[in-house]
């Protein structure tokens, strides 16, 4: 489902965090794949966070989520998950056994696309 070859370390970690979502994760999108407001949300998030990994989660040819992962400190990351109606902001860390621990910080309601 997701090709790890050629990805940055942060992109690979984002794939790992999103693994249980059941969505196809894509870091690059074609113009036709998203509605204009979805594309705007994705591109603005990428532009405002150039040191972060940003991807879309797609299921049945429709975008379900936009994900962002940024490094906060050694093995501590900021994880943002955006759906049509919510934005979830969390801190995540990866245990020695590879399991991700998620600590939700904030949930924001809104019309994101």
N, C-alpha and C positions, 0 to 999 in steps of 0.2 A: 504494500500500500504506500509506503513512504520510503524514498531512496535517501540514504544517509551519505552517499559518496558525494564529495565536493561541497558539503555544507560546512559552515564555520562551527566552532565548538559550541557557541551559544545557540545556533540553530539546531544542532544535534540534541542539546539539552531540552530545548523547547519541544522537539519531537517526542522526547522521553516523557516530559510532563503531560503532554496531550495524548499520549498513547491510549489511555483508557476511554477517550472521548468517542471512539468509534467513527471518527470523521477522517476524511482524506485531508492531510495537511499540505498546503502549498505555500511556498515563500514568494513565488513569482506568479502573477496572474496575467491572463490575456484580457484585453479590453472588453471583449464580448462576455466574459465570465461573470461579471458583476453588474448590478444595477448602478446607475450613476451615483446615488447617495452612498451605496456600499463601497464603491471604488474611492469616493472622496474620503470616507472614514478611514479606509485602509491606507491610502496615500498620505493623508495628514498625520496619522499615527507613525508611519515610517519616517516621514520628513522631520517630525518633532522629536524623534527618538533614534537618531542615526547610529547609536552604539548598542541598540537593542535588536533582538531577533523578532520580526513581525511576520505573522502568517495568517492565512485564512483556513477555516475548517469547513469542508464541503461534504454534503451528503445528498444523494439523489440529484446531483447537478445544481444544487442550491446552496448558497452560503448559509451556514448556521452560526458561525462564530468568527471573531477576529481575536487572535492571541498575540500577546507581547511578553517577552522575557528579557529582563535587564539585570546585570550584575550589580548587587549592592555591596557585598563584601565577599571574602573567600567562602565559597559554597553557600552563599545566601543571595537570593534573587527576588526581584519584584516581578510578579506575574499578574498580567491584566487579561481578563477574558471579557469580550464585548459580544453581547447578543443584541437582537433587535430592540429589546426593551430594557436591558440592564447592562451595567458595567460592574464587574467584580474585580476588586483590587486586593491582592494577597501577597504575602511573603512566602516563598517556598525554599526549602533546603533539601538536599539529597543525603540520606543516611548512607553509612558505609555499605549497607546491603543493596543499595541502588533504589530503595523506595523513597518516593518524594513525600515530604511532609508539608502540608499546606496550612497556613494560618491566615484566614480571611480577615482583612483589615476594614474594608468598606464595601458597601453595595450602593450603587447609584442607579435610580430609576431614570429612564429617559427614552426618547424615541431616536435611536441611533441610525436607523435607515428605514 
